[in-house]
Amino acid sequence: MNGVEQKSFVHRGHRVTVAHWTHGAKFFVRAEIRRGAALVCVLSRSGAEERASKLLAGVHNAAIKWADHHAAMSKPHD
């Protein structure tokens, strides 16, 4: 297994951490979305190494969309 690479950023009040690694000929990507200390969502995908860039971009975009949706739903309504 190769080393895990990850990056973290804050999006609409959520800490998003995206990590990816390979194991054999398979590529894995995982996103964790946190609000404060609470883990609110985990997204993951895996597939052939040839599809690594598409898998990584897909999970990254899904994490941003999920954080957008959760931020909108967790706002207090009048």
Buried (B, 14 or more C-beta within 10 A) or exposed (E): EEEEEBEEEEBBEBBBBBBBBBEEEEBBBBBBBBBEEEEBBEBEBBBEEEEBEEBBEBBBEBBBEBBEEBBEEEEEEE
